[in-house]
Amino acid sequence: MAYAPSDVPAFHDLFVAQPRLTDLVLSPDGTRLIASGQVINAEGTRYVSRLWEVDPAGERESRVVGESAQGEFGAAFGGDGRLLFLSAREDGGSSQGVALWALSERGEVEQVARHPGGISAFAVAKGADVLAYTAALLPGAADAETHAGLRHDRESAMVSAVLYEGGPVRAWGTDLGPGEPHTFVLRRSDGVPVDAGSQGLAGSGDVALSPDGSLVVYTRAATGRAPDANVVVVADVATGAECRTFSRPGHQYYRPVFTGDGTGLVCQRQREETYDVEWRVTLVAFDLDSGEETDLLPEFDNWPWPGRPVPSPVAGDGTVWFTGDERGHCPVFRRDADGTVTRLTASGAYASVCVTPDGATTLYALCSTIDGPPRVVRLDAAKADQLPVSLKGLGDLGPLPGTLTEVRVEADDGFPLRAWLVLPEGASAEDPAPLVVAPHGGPQMSWSGWTWLWNPWPFAARGYAVLLPDPALSTGYGQRMQERGRGQYGGQPYRDVMALTDAALARGDLDGDRTGMAGWSYGGYLANRTATLTDRFKAIVSHAGMWNLESFPFDSDMHAYFQKIFGDPRTRRERYDSNSPHLDAAKVTTPMLIVHGGKDYRVPVGQSLGLLNDLERYGVPVRFLYFPDESHGVGAPNHVRIMYETVLNFLDHHVLGQAWQRPALL
């Protein structure tokens, strides 16, 4: 039975309150397993980070670790077995920002490292008492002490201004600067952090230590002057001096990790998309002695992305585990030293893979599905196409309000397409369900696992079927899927979505006269483009979607990246003329709900304001749900509730013909 708007608690309230697992770490001896995640606070207004200890044997219930009011996150085990984590908890009655803490098995908490303004990420050495962390230095600061003095001067003068001498200046929902992220290394024996170098203003915090603690690796971000390549830096822990750097024009490197013997690195290499070449991701190995770079997956047609690769911890063992999208799933794969690649899981989406110290027997990971939130599971380290063993973890969301199936069809160019289809309870030929089509973001993404943003199940609880299509440019369908969509954001992907929509509506349990579309980010762009190309939908919801592709590259944080794909709109207009929805604004007739965050730097809010102004100018029914403090997504739980309530009420009004109900808090 579908949930009515007045039901308390409604399904989306249960959904918002569900603990959210995000990461998993295993102790060096393989006996302790720590899951990171978020829980809703007592007021229901924000999420607080938490750590849970999970029994690797699956016998005991999980237990909370830490539990300060400020939360704990970013857990890892030190070489001495202590649990390390980041937290803004108070020390001596005051908080100095996010610091690094250690928790003994007896529950004693000790501050390990702090930095003025806070620490954003850290890494540990498996076999030595050495750690590395990411923290910022202001211009002119040579160390943490002078940095603290400059921070004090700025705060005393009430100055928040930033002087940039090049780009980038912002990312996602954050203004960069004035401090620049640096990599610091700290040996417990001397207690004095060594600056191993700058990561660049947009530094990612990608940091790892060699097993013996003698070397640190990090990535230095691309700059506005050289936007198409970052740098992998290997530095000496004792002195901070650079030992080696790796870079390749037109490529970005991500998530470098040391091999088990510390003689090499494994990381992801992404070929940047350009006007003539599509995205491609592979795993590469670097030999630290020779500097040689080797593609580990030359014949692997999908991408080892986005999770961090996991080399065997055993010295001399060349095995690497990784994850990557594959036809609506994100399996775990094993690459043996001879290059053989084996898929280890038959279904589900996996993340945070951990391997036991012997490198041969057991893996632990987070596993989710379209119809199940992340849970902690155990896997055999070598068995092909296995099903995971779930460990005792956090509370289950409970029965979902519907079922999951698939839709398959052939595209107009002959390519085989597929989509997930969520069916609400009771959908049948006698009582067909209304359909919401929900294209994903990206565009290089896939509906392969559970998502907390634009999840289909709150829609199913209200009685809607939800189609989750993977059109051209989706990941997990080989490089051909990228080729057929390159440079035509609103072309082949749009036609694929329509083909999958037609195939779904051929079912007797869906109502083709009651349909809507709702998309976020690139999915929001596809929703906008759809509004200019067809009037088949009763309502369209666009969240953080591009509208004017001509203006987009000039204020997005991805400006250089986007112009490489589409060209400069002042001199190379073909793709803008073919793909920008704003040029066809006069063709829109479908009522639209626009959702956007005021701090969105990926797709700035001006895109939605332009859409709003165009729709009002042409007399199209439109509503604008604006979150001044949200970024590219909607993160605060009270805002998530408001978003679902508004979107569902809007769809009920236009798709089902019900009276419009304005949310009480709006």
C-alpha positions in Angstrom: 0.0 0.0 0.0 1.3 3.5 -0.9 2.1 6.0 1.8 -0.3 9.0 1.8 1.1 12.6 2.4 -0.3 12.7 5.9 1.2 9.4 7.0 3.4 9.8 10.1 6.1 8.6 10.0 6.2 8.7 6.2 8.7 6.5 4.5 11.0 9.3 3.6 11.3 10.2 7.3 12.5 6.7 8.1 14.8 7.0 5.1 16.3 10.3 6.3 16.9 8.9 9.8 18.7 5.7 8.6 22.4 5.5 9.7 24.6 5.9 6.6 27.8 3.8 6.3 30.5 5.5 4.3 33.9 3.7 4.9 35.5 0.6 6.4 39.0 -0.1 7.8 40.7 -3.3 9.1 43.4 -3.5 11.7 46.9 -4.6 10.7 46.4 -8.0 12.4 43.0 -8.5 10.8 41.1 -8.8 14.1 39.3 -5.5 14.3 37.0 -3.9 11.8 35.8 -0.3 12.0 32.9 1.1 10.0 32.5 4.9 9.5 29.1 6.5 8.9 26.7 9.2 9.9 23.6 9.3 12.2 21.0 12.0 12.5 21.2 14.3 15.5 18.5 14.6 18.2 17.1 17.7 16.6 16.9 16.1 13.2 18.8 19.0 11.6 22.2 17.6 10.7 24.2 14.3 10.5 26.9 13.5 13.0 29.9 11.2 12.1 30.2 8.0 14.0 32.5 5.0 14.2 31.3 1.4 14.9 33.3 -1.7 15.7 32.1 -4.6 13.7 32.9 -8.3 14.6 34.8 -9.8 11.6 33.4 -13.2 12.6 29.9 -11.9 12.3 28.9 -13.2 15.8 28.7 -10.1 18.0 26.6 -7.0 17.4 28.4 -3.8 16.4 29.2 -1.2 19.0 29.7 2.6 18.8 33.3 3.8 19.3 34.0 7.3 20.6 30.7 9.1 20.4 31.7 12.7 21.1 29.2 15.5 20.3 31.3 16.7 17.4 31.6 13.2 15.9 34.5 11.0 14.7 35.5 10.2 11.1 38.3 9.2 8.8 39.4 6.1 10.9 42.6 4.1 10.3 44.8 1.8 12.5 48.3 2.8 13.4 51.2 0.5 13.2 50.9 0.0 17.0 47.3 -1.2 16.6 45.7 1.9 18.0 42.6 3.3 16.3 43.2 6.8 14.9 40.5 9.1 13.8 39.7 12.8 13.1 37.4 14.8 15.3 36.7 18.4 16.4 36.2 17.2 19.9 37.4 19.5 22.7 40.8 19.2 24.3 41.1 20.8 27.7 37.8 22.5 27.4 38.2 24.0 24.0 38.2 22.9 20.4 41.2 23.7 18.1 39.4 22.5 15.0 39.6 19.0 13.6 42.6 17.2 15.1 44.0 13.6 14.9 43.2 11.4 17.9 44.0 7.9 19.1 41.8 5.5 20.9 43.3 2.5 22.8 41.4 -0.8 23.2 40.8 0.3 26.8 38.9 3.3 25.6 41.5 6.0 26.5 41.5 8.9 24.0 44.7 10.9 23.3 45.4 13.7 20.9 48.1 12.7 18.4 48.4 15.7 16.2 46.8 19.1 15.7 47.2 22.0 13.3 45.9 25.6 13.4 42.7 25.5 11.3 42.4 21.7 11.4 43.6 18.5 9.7 41.6 17.3 6.7 43.0 13.8 6.0 45.7 11.5 7.2 47.4 8.2 6.5 49.5 5.7 8.5 52.4 3.3 7.9 51.7 -0.3 8.3 55.0 -1.3 9.8 56.3 1.9 11.5 55.1 4.5 13.9 54.8 7.2 11.3 51.8 9.1 10.0 51.1 11.7 7.3 48.4 14.3 7.3 47.0 17.1 5.2 46.7 20.6 6.6 46.9 24.1 5.2 49.5 26.9 5.4 48.7 30.5 4.7 50.8 32.3 2.1 54.0 33.4 3.8 53.9 30.7 6.4 56.8 28.3 6.6 55.4 26.1 9.4 52.5 25.6 11.6 53.7 28.2 14.1 53.9 31.1 11.7 50.7 29.8 10.1 49.0 30.2 13.5 50.3 33.7 13.8 49.0 34.7 10.4 45.6 33.2 11.2 45.4 35.1 14.4 46.3 38.4 12.6 43.5 37.8 10.0 41.0 36.9 12.6 41.9 40.0 14.8 41.6 42.2 11.8 38.3 40.5 10.8 39.7 39.9 7.3 38.2 37.1 5.2 39.4 38.2 1.8 41.4 35.9 -0.4 43.9 37.1 -3.1 44.2 34.4 -5.8 47.2 34.4 -8.2 45.6 31.8 -10.4 42.8 29.2 -10.5 41.0 27.3 -9.3 39.3 29.4 -6.7 36.5 27.2 -5.7 35.4 23.5 -5.8 32.0 21.9 -5.5 30.6 24.0 -2.6 33.8 25.3 -1.1 35.7 28.5 -1.6 39.4 27.6 -1.8 42.1 29.3 0.2 43.5 31.4 1.6 45.5 28.5 3.0 47.0 25.9 0.7 46.9 22.2 1.6 50.3 20.7 2.4 51.4 17.2 3.3 53.0 16.8 6.7 54.7 13.7 8.1 55.1 13.0 11.7 57.3 10.4 13.4 56.3 9.6 16.9 59.9 9.3 18.0 60.6 13.0 17.4 57.1 14.5 17.4 58.1 17.3 15.0 56.0 17.4 11.8 58.0 17.7 8.5 56.4 19.6 5.6 56.7 17.3 2.6 55.2 19.8 0.1 52.2 21.6 -1.2 49.2 19.7 -2.7 48.1 22.8 -4.6 45.1 25.0 -3.7 42.6 22.3 -4.8 44.6 19.5 -3.1 42.5 16.4 -2.7 44.2 14.9 0.4 45.3 11.8 -1.5 48.1 10.7 0.9 49.7 7.3 1.6 52.8 6.0 3.4 55.1 3.2 2.5 54.9 0.1 4.8 58.2 1.0 6.5 57.3 4.6 6.9 60.2 6.0 4.9 58.3 7.4 2.0 55.1 9.4 1.5 53.1 9.8 -1.7 50.5 12.5 -2.5 48.9 14.2 -5.5 49.6 17.8 -6.4 46.5 19.3 -8.0 46.3 20.7 -11.5 46.3 24.5 -11.7 44.5 27.0 -13.9 47.7 27.3 -15.9 48.0 23.6 -16.4 44.5 22.2 -15.9 44.9 18.9 -17.8 47.4 17.1 -15.5 48.1 16.7 -11.9 51.4 15.3 -10.3 52.1 12.3 -8.2 54.8 13.2 -5.7 56.9 10.7 -3.7 58.9 12.4 -0.9 61.3 11.3 1.8 59.6 11.2 5.3 62.7 12.3 7.2 63.5 15.4 5.1 60.3 16.1 3.1 62.5 16.2 -0.1 60.9 15.0 -3.3 62.3 11.7 -4.5 60.2 11.2 -7.6 57.3 12.8 -9.5 55.0 11.3 -12.1 52.8 13.2 -14.5 51.4 12.8 -18.0 49.8 15.5 -20.1 46.1 15.1 -20.5 45.8 12.7 -17.6 44.9 12.9 -13.9 46.1 10.4 -11.2 44.0 9.4 -8.2 44.3 7.5 -5.0 48.0 6.3 -5.1 48.9 3.5 -2.7 52.2 1.6 -2.1 52.7 -2.0 -2.9 53.2 -4.5 -0.1 57.0 -4.2 -0.3 57.1 -0.4 -0.8 59.0 -0.6 -4.0 56.1 0.6 -6.2 52.8 2.5 -6.4 49.4 1.5 -7.7 46.9 4.2 -8.6 44.1 5.2 -11.0 44.9 7.0 -14.2 42.2 9.0 -15.9 42.5 10.2 -19.5 40.8 13.6 -19.6 37.9 13.9 -22.0 38.5 16.4 -24.9 36.7 17.5 -28.0 38.0 14.5 -29.9 38.8 11.9 -27.2 36.5 10.4 -24.5 37.2 9.6 -20.9 39.1 6.5 -20.0 40.2 5.1 -16.6 42.7 2.4 -15.9 45.0 1.2 -13.1 48.7 1.8 -13.4 51.8 0.8 -11.5 54.9 2.9 -10.9 58.3 1.4 -10.3 60.0 3.7 -7.9 63.5 2.7 -8.9 63.2 2.9 -12.7 60.2 5.4 -12.9 58.5 3.0 -15.3 54.7 3.3 -15.6 52.7 0.1 -16.5 49.1 -0.1 -17.4 47.7 -3.0 -15.3 44.4 -3.3 -17.2 45.1 -2.8 -20.9 42.3 -5.2 -22.0 39.8 -4.3 -19.3 36.9 -2.5 -21.0 35.3 -1.0 -17.9 36.8 1.4 -15.4 38.4 0.6 -12.0 36.6 3.5 -10.4 35.9 5.2 -8.0 37.2 3.1 -5.1 40.8 3.1 -4.1 42.8 0.1 -5.4 44.0 -2.4 -2.8 47.4 -4.0 -3.5 48.3 -7.2 -1.6 49.9 -6.4 1.8 52.4 -9.3 1.2 55.8 -8.3 -0.1 56.4 -9.5 -3.6 52.7 -10.4 -4.3 51.4 -8.5 -7.3 47.7 -9.1 -6.6 45.5 -6.0 -6.7 41.8 -5.8 -5.8 39.6 -3.1 -7.2 36.0 -2.2 -7.9 34.2 -0.8 -11.0 30.8 -0.4 -12.5 29.5 -3.3 -14.7 26.0 -3.3 -16.1 24.1 -1.9 -13.2 26.4 -3.4 -10.5 29.8 -2.4 -9.1 31.7 -5.7 -8.5 34.9 -6.5 -6.7 37.6 -7.6 -9.2 40.9 -9.3 -8.5 43.9 -8.8 -10.8 46.6 -11.4 -10.3 50.3 -10.8 -11.0 50.1 -12.4 -14.4 47.4 -9.9 -15.5 44.4 -12.3 -15.1 41.3 -10.4 -14.0 38.6 -12.3 -12.0 35.2 -10.8 -11.0 34.6 -11.9 -7.4 31.0 -10.8 -6.9 27.9 -11.6 -8.9 25.7 -8.7 -7.8 25.7 -5.5 -5.7 27.9 -2.4 -5.5 31.1 -2.6 -3.4 33.3 0.0 -1.7 36.0 0.3 1.0 37.5 -3.1 0.2 39.9 -4.4 2.9 42.1 -7.5 2.7 43.4 -9.6 5.6 47.1 -9.5 6.4 47.9 -12.8 4.6 46.6 -11.3 1.3 45.0 -14.6 0.4 42.0 -15.6 2.3 39.4 -12.9 3.1 38.1 -9.5 2.0 35.8 -7.2 3.9 33.8 -4.4 2.2 30.7 -2.3 2.2 28.0 -3.7 -0.1 24.9 -1.9 -1.3 22.2 -2.6 -4.0 19.6 -0.4 -5.6 17.2 -2.0 -3.1 19.5 -2.1 0.0 21.6 0.5 1.8 25.3 -0.2 2.5 26.1 -3.0 4.9 29.4 -4.7 6.0 30.1 -8.0 4.3 32.8 -10.7 4.1 34.1 -12.2 0.9 36.5 -14.9 -0.2 39.6 -13.2 -1.6 39.8 -15.3 -4.7 36.4 -17.0 -5.5 34.6 -15.9 -8.6 31.0 -14.6 -8.7 30.3 -15.3 -5.1 27.5 -13.9 -2.8 28.7 -11.9 0.2 28.2 -12.9 3.9 26.6 -10.0 5.8 28.1 -9.2 9.2 26.1 -7.9 12.2 26.0 -4.2 11.7 23.7 -1.2 11.9 19.9 -1.4 11.9 18.2 -2.4 8.7 15.9 0.1 6.9 13.2 -2.7 6.9 10.9 -3.8 4.1 11.0 -1.5 1.1 7.6 -0.3 -0.4 7.9 -2.2 -3.7 10.1 -4.5 -5.8 13.0 -4.2 -8.2 13.2 -5.5 -11.8 15.0 -4.6 -15.0 14.1 -3.1 -18.4 16.1 -3.9 -21.6 15.9 -2.6 -25.1 18.0 -1.9 -28.2 19.0 1.7 -28.9 18.5 3.3 -32.3 22.1 2.5 -33.1 21.8 -1.1 -32.1 23.5 -0.8 -28.7 21.9 -2.9 -25.9 20.5 -0.7 -23.2 19.3 -1.6 -19.7 17.7 0.2 -16.7 16.5 -0.6 -13.2 12.8 -0.3 -12.6 11.3 0.1 -9.1 7.7 -1.0 -8.9 5.5 0.2 -6.0 3.4 -2.3 -4.1 0.2 -3.2 -5.9 1.2 -2.1 -9.4 -0.7 -4.3 -11.8 -2.5 -4.3 -15.2 -5.7 -3.6 -13.3 -4.1 -0.7 -11.3 -1.1 0.5 -13.3 1.3 2.8 -11.5 2.4 6.3 -12.6 6.0 6.4 -13.8 8.8 8.8 -12.8 11.9 8.6 -15.1 15.1 9.5 -13.2 18.3 9.9 -15.2 21.5 9.8 -13.1 24.1 12.5 -12.7 27.6 12.5 -14.0 27.3 11.9 -16.9 30.0 9.3 -16.2 28.0 7.5 -13.6 25.6 4.5 -13.3 22.6 3.4 -11.3 24.7 0.6 -9.7 24.0 0.8 -6.0 22.2 2.5 -3.2 22.1 6.4 -3.2 21.1 8.7 -0.5 20.4 11.6 -2.9 17.4 11.1 -5.3 16.7 7.6 -4.0 13.8 5.9 -5.8 12.1 4.4 -2.8 10.5 7.5 -1.3 8.7 7.8 -4.7 7.7 4.1 -4.6 6.3 4.7 -1.1 4.0 7.3 -2.6 2.8 4.9 -5.3 5.2 5.8 -8.2 7.2 3.4 -10.3 10.7 4.8 -10.9 12.8 4.1 -14.0 16.6 4.4 -13.5 18.1 4.4 -17.0 21.8 4.1 -17.9 22.0 5.9 -21.3 25.1 6.8 -23.4 28.0 8.1 -21.3 27.0 5.8 -18.4 29.8 3.7 -16.8 30.0 -0.1 -16.7 29.1 -0.8 -20.4 32.5 -0.6 -22.0 34.3 2.2 -23.8 31.8 2.1 -26.7 29.2 3.6 -24.3 31.5 6.6 -24.0 32.2 6.9 -27.7 28.5 6.9 -28.7 27.8 9.8 -26.4 30.9 11.9 -26.7 30.2 15.6 -27.3 26.4 15.2 -27.5 25.1 15.5 -23.9 21.5 16.0 -25.2 21.7 13.7 -28.2 22.3 10.0 -27.9 21.8 10.0 -24.1 18.4 11.6 -24.5 17.4 9.1 -27.2 18.5 6.2 -25.0 16.4 7.5 -22.1 13.4 7.8 -24.4 13.9 4.2 -25.7 14.1 2.8 -22.2 11.0 4.8 -21.2 9.1 3.4 -24.2 10.2 -0.1 -23.3 9.1 0.3 -19.7 5.7 1.7 -20.6 5.1 -1.3 -22.8 4.5 -3.2 -19.5 0.9 -3.5 -18.5 1.5 -2.4 -14.9 2.6 1.1 -15.8 0.4 4.0 -16.8 1.7 5.8 -19.9 -0.7 8.7 -19.4 0.7 9.6 -16.0 4.5 10.1 -16.3 7.0 12.6 -14.9 10.8 13.1 -15.0 13.2 14.1 -12.2 16.9 14.4 -12.5 19.9 15.8 -10.6 23.1 17.4 -11.9 23.6 15.8 -15.4 20.3 14.2 -14.8 18.9 17.7 -14.2 20.4 18.8 -17.5 18.7 15.8 -19.3 15.5 16.8 -17.6 15.9 20.4 -19.0 16.8 19.1 -22.4 13.8 16.8 -22.4 11.5 19.7 -21.6 12.6 21.3 -24.9 12.3 18.2 -27.0 9.0 16.6 -25.9 5.8 17.2 -24.1 5.1 13.6 -23.2 5.7 14.1 -19.5 3.1 15.7 -17.2 5.8 17.3 -15.0 9.6 17.6 -14.9 11.8 18.2 -11.9 15.3 19.7 -12.5 17.8 19.7 -9.6 21.1 21.5 -10.2 20.9 21.0 -13.9 22.6 22.9 -16.7 20.4 25.2 -18.7 22.6 27.6 -20.6 25.7 25.7 -21.8 27.2 28.9 -23.3 27.5 30.6 -19.9 28.2 27.4 -17.9 31.9 27.1 -18.6 32.6 30.7 -17.4 31.5 30.3 -13.8 31.5 26.6 -13.0 34.4 25.2 -11.0 34.8 22.8 -14.0 35.2 25.6 -16.5 38.5 24.4 -18.0 37.4 20.7 -18.1 34.0 21.5 -19.8 35.6 23.8 -22.5 37.9 21.0 -23.4 34.9 18.8 -24.2 32.6 21.4 -25.9 35.1 24.0 -27.1 35.0 27.8 -26.6 31.5 29.0 -27.3 32.8 32.2 -28.8 34.8 30.3 -31.5 33.5 26.7 -31.7 29.7 26.7 -31.4 28.6 23.4 -32.9 28.1 21.5 -29.6 26.5 24.4 -27.9 24.0 25.0 -30.7 23.1 21.2 -30.7 23.0 20.7 -26.9 22.1 23.8 -25.0 18.5 23.7 -23.8 18.2 27.5 -23.4 18.3 28.0 -27.1 14.9 26.1 -27.3 13.3 27.7 -24.3 10.2 28.8 -26.3 9.4 25.1 -26.9 8.9 24.2 -23.3 5.3 23.6 -22.2 5.7 21.1 -19.4 5.2 22.4 -15.8 8.6 22.3 -14.0 9.9 22.3 -10.5 13.5 23.7 -10.2 15.7 22.7 -7.2 19.1 24.4 -6.5 21.5 25.2 -3.7 23.0 28.7 -3.3 26.5 27.4 -2.7 26.6 25.1 -5.7 29.9 25.9 -7.6 29.7 22.8 -9.9 26.5 24.0 -11.6 26.1 27.5 -10.3 22.6 28.6 -9.3 22.6 31.1 -12.2 21.8 28.1 -14.4 18.5 27.5 -12.6 17.8 31.3 -12.3 18.1 31.5 -16.1 15.7 28.5 -16.5 13.3 30.1 -14.1 13.3 33.5 -15.9 12.9 31.8 -19.3 9.9 29.7 -18.1 8.2 32.7 -16.6 8.8 34.7 -19.8 7.1 32.1 -21.9 4.3 31.5 -19.4 5.2 27.9 -18.4 4.0 26.8 -14.9 7.1 26.8 -12.7 8.2 26.6 -9.0 11.7 27.1 -7.6 12.8 25.3 -4.4 15.9 27.2 -3.3 18.3 26.1 -0.5 20.6 29.1 0.2 23.1 27.0 2.3 23.2 23.8 0.2 25.8 22.9 -2.4 25.5 20.7 -5.5 23.4 18.2 -3.6 21.0 18.5 -0.6 22.7 17.2 2.6 21.0 18.4 5.7 18.3 15.9 6.9 15.7 18.6 7.4 16.3 19.9 3.9 16.2 16.4 2.5 12.7 16.0 4.1 11.6 19.3 2.6 12.9 18.3 -0.9 11.1 15.0 -1.0 7.9 16.5 0.3 8.0 19.3 -2.2 8.9 17.1 -5.2 6.3 14.5 -4.4 3.5 17.1 -3.8 4.5 18.7 -7.2 4.3 15.3 -9.0 1.0 14.5 -7.2 -0.4 17.8 -8.5 0.6 17.5 -12.1 0.9 13.8 -12.7 -2.0 12.5 -10.6 -4.2 15.6 -10.8 -4.4 16.2 -7.1 -4.7 19.6 -5.4 -1.4 21.3 -4.8 -0.2 21.1 -1.2 2.4 23.6 -0.3 4.8 22.2 2.4 3.9 23.7 5.8 7.5 24.8 6.5 7.7 26.6 3.2 
